[in-house]
Amino acid sequence: MARVEVKGLRAVLRNVDRIVEKQVAELSEELKTTARAKTPIRTGNARRNWQDKKSKTGFTVENKVPYIERLDQGSSKQAPRGIVGPTLTEIKRRNK
């Protein structure tokens, strides 16, 4: 008879959870920082209002200034391609 016994899986899974949580937090921060840097600046209000909210199942990066959608659609000469698309492109490129 051949037998394989594996012990200590709970500790391994806790460690994996910590690693994943850390990477999710880092990605959230990287998205927020990059979006902030790509946001056109006039008064600084739109740049200051990028927020990230983390939960156990993921995260959200958002900006609730009333005119952020217009900026994201390219209404500013400083960011004619918008904010979110270029941010995601840069993050993908960095994390290949």
N, C-alpha and C positions, 0 to 999 in steps of 0.2 A: 504494500500500500504506500502511495505517495501522499504527502500532506503538506500544505502551506498554511501557516498561521500568521496573520497580520494583526498586530496590536498597536495601540496608540493612535488610532485614526482620529479620535476627537481632538487631540492636541494638534495634529497635522491640519485638520479642517479649521480650527481656530486661527492657526497661523496663516492659512490661505485667506481667510476672511479679513484678517488685519492687512495683509498685503493688498488685497483688492480694494479695501476701504481707503488705504493710503493712495493708491493709484487713481481712484475715482476723485478723491479730494484734490490731487495734483492736477488732474485734467480739468476739473471745474475751475480751479484758480488760473490755469493757463488760458482757458477760454475767456474768462472774465478779463484778464489782463490784456489779451490780444484784442478783444472787442473794444476795450477802453482805448487802446492805442490807435485803433483804426477809426474811432469816432471823431468826426470833424469837431473842431473846437472854435467856438465864438465866445461864449461866456464861460464854458467849462461845465455847464449844468448837465449836458447829456453825458459827458465823460464821467462825471462824478456819480451818476446814478446807475451804473452797472452793478448789479447785485447777484450773488450766487446763493442758492438755497440747497442744502444737502439733506438727503434723507437716507434711510437704509436701503432704499430701492433705486436710488439714482440722484440726480441733481438737476437744477434749473438755473440757467443764467439768463437774466432778464433786465430790461431797462423800461421803466414806466413813464418816462417823460412823454408828454402828449404828441410831440413831433418826431419821435424816434422812427416811426414807420416811414415818414417822408425822407428822413436821412438815410434809412436803409434802402430806400428805392433810388438813391443816387441824386437827391435834390441839391447836394452840396458839391461844389467844385473840388473841395478837399477830399471827398470820397465818392467820386462819380460811379463807382461800382457797388456802392453800398457798404454795409458793415458785416452782416452775418455771413454772407457767401464768402467774401475774402478771408474772414476769420477762420471759417471751417476749412477752406483750402489750405491756409497756412498751417493750421494745426495738423491736418492730414500729412502735409509735406514733412513737417518736423518729426512726426511720430511713425514714419515708415520703418 
